[in-house]
Amino acid sequence: MLTPLSERQGEVLRFIVAYRERESIAPTLREISEAVGVPVYYSLNALERKGYIVRQYRQPRAITVLHNPDHPTVCPACERPFTER
């Protein structure tokens, strides 16, 4: 079970998902900050710690969404349904 998100973390995650769907690439930290209106460094760290995203450090636009709270049964990275174990 994933840890619940704060309002700001949810806003950041929804922006990343929407941006990826629209542009087919992850947004930069600056684009996320401008869209949300605040610095997002701590929100991204929390999203990664909670298991919602994975980042490749020192790589531009390297954010992979692992869990989308709006569509919890579909893997955003591969767009396939999660299977029950």
N, C-alpha and C positions, 0 to 999 in steps of 0.2 A: 504494500500500500504506500502510495506517495504522500509526502507531507503536503498539507494544504498550502496554497500560495497566498501571499499578502495581495492587497489590491494593486499595488504598484508592480509586483512581480508578474501578476496576471496580465496587466496592461502591456508590459514589456514582452512577455511571451506571445500574446496575441498579435502584437505588431510584427515580431519576427516571423511568425507563421504566415501572416497576411502578405508581408513583403516577399517572402520566398515563393508564395503561390503566384504573386503578380510578376516578379522579376526573375524567377528561377535561379536566384542566388541569395545568399544571406546578406543582411544589411551590415554596414559598418557601425562601429560604436558611436560615431558622430551622428549618423542617420537615426539610430535608435534614440540617442539623447535629444536630438532636435524634435523628433516625433512625440516623445513622452514629455519633454519640457524640463527634464532634470538629468543630472549625471546618472548613469546606469551601471557603473562598475560594480557596486555592491549588490544590486539586483541580479546581475548576471552571475556573480559568484554564488549567490543564494540559489538561483535556478540550477546551476551546475551541481552544487552540493546536494540539492534535493532530488537530482536525477532527471530533471526535465530537459536539460540540454547538455551537450558536450562541446567544448571549444578546443581548437588546436592553437596553442599559444604561438605567438610570433608569426601567425599566418593571417592575411587579410580575409575578411568575410568567411571565417571558418567556424561557424556556429551550426551545429546539427541539432535539430529538435527531436528528442526521443519520445516525449509524451505531450500530446496536445489535450488540455483539459476540456476543450469544446468537442473533441471527437476521441474519447478515451479508448475506443476499440480499434483504431486505425493507427498504424505506425507512420508518422509523418516522414521519416527518412526514406522508406521504401513504398509508402502508400498502399500497404497490404494490411488486411485485418490481422490483429493479434489472435493467436490460437490459444485455446485453453490447454493447460498441462494436466 
